[in-house]
Amino acid sequence: EVQLVESGGGLVQPGGSLRLSCAVSGFTFSTYWMHWVRQVPGKGLVWVSRINGDGSSTSYADSVKGRFTISRDNAKNTLYLQMNSLRAEDTAVYYCARGGSSGYSFGFYWGQGTLVTVSS
Amino acid sequence: QSALTQPASVSGSPGQSITISCTGTSSDVGGYNYVSWYQQHPGKAPKLMIYDVSNRPSGVSNRFSGSKSGNMASLTISGLQAEDEADYYCSSYTSNTTLLFGGGTKLTVL
């Protein structure tokens, strides 16, 4: 059974940092692109970032570029999102999602999400 | 980059067919056959319904189909059922090597 489990969310002050994790099981992690998507409660989905199987290629939405860093540890079957210089507008539920073997489509599997709240 | 354009809401009666549109540009929807559609019920994670314009993942009902013409992609749901009531989002790969979502469409089954 495929499982993606996010953790690391919580309350952080503006300007602070947080690292999200996504532990996966049930598939060969290193084979697939992985993505982060966020959603303000009651609002739409927003794509955040993606990383290829060996971690050598990444992409970011303009809204997080330079502040967020996506990475992965294939030995630990875990995806990460390091979030720095956090702003109120980064408040959202963050989902990790599995892509395909290419980087073009994603969402074949999703985690349950972890809530990040940026507030003083 | 602006979100892809979807209608805010659509509705239909059980058994009917509905179509949700997703309009982009030649830099995203029109330029690549990498449009996906997701279904999201309240409080739940999204679920992939269509990928690469018209492919259904294993387990998704064949009542769901996707297509694309130019800069517009479409999701059609036939034989509408009460359980189809949900929010639907499209996404596309873009020329910036990023992914882009639509604003979402709320489907109401009357």
Boltz contact constraints between the chains, C-beta under 6 A:
constraints:
  - contact:
      token1: [A, 44]
      token2: [B, 103]
      max_distance: 6.0
  - contact:
      token1: [A, 44]
      token2: [B, 104]
      max_distance: 6.0
  - contact:
      token1: [A, 45]
      token2: [B, 89]
      max_distance: 6.0
  - contact:
      token1: [A, 45]
      token2: [B, 101]
      max_distance: 6.0
  - contact:
      token1: [A, 47]
      token2: [B, 99]
      max_distance: 6.0
  - contact:
      token1: [A, 47]
      token2: [B, 101]
      max_distance: 6.0
  - contact:
      token1: [A, 59]
      token2: [B, 97]
      max_distance: 6.0
  - contact:
      token1: [A, 59]
      token2: [B, 98]
      max_distance: 6.0
  - contact:
      token1: [A, 104]
      token2: [B, 34]
      max_distance: 6.0
  - contact:
      token1: [A, 104]
      token2: [B, 93]
      max_distance: 6.0
  - contact:
      token1: [A, 105]
      token2: [B, 34]
      max_distance: 6.0
  - contact:
      token1: [A, 105]
      token2: [B, 36]
      max_distance: 6.0
  - contact:
      token1: [A, 105]
      token2: [B, 51]
      max_distance: 6.0
  - contact:
      token1: [A, 105]
      token2: [B, 52]
      max_distance: 6.0
  - contact:
      token1: [A, 107]
      token2: [B, 38]
      max_distance: 6.0
  - contact:
      token1: [A, 107]
      token2: [B, 48]
      max_distance: 6.0
  - contact:
      token1: [A, 108]
      token2: [B, 48]
      max_distance: 6.0
  - contact:
      token1: [A, 110]
      token2: [B, 45]
      max_distance: 6.0
  - contact:
      token1: [A, 110]
      token2: [B, 46]
      max_distance: 6.0
  - contact:
      token1: [A, 112]
      token2: [B, 45]
      max_distance: 6.0
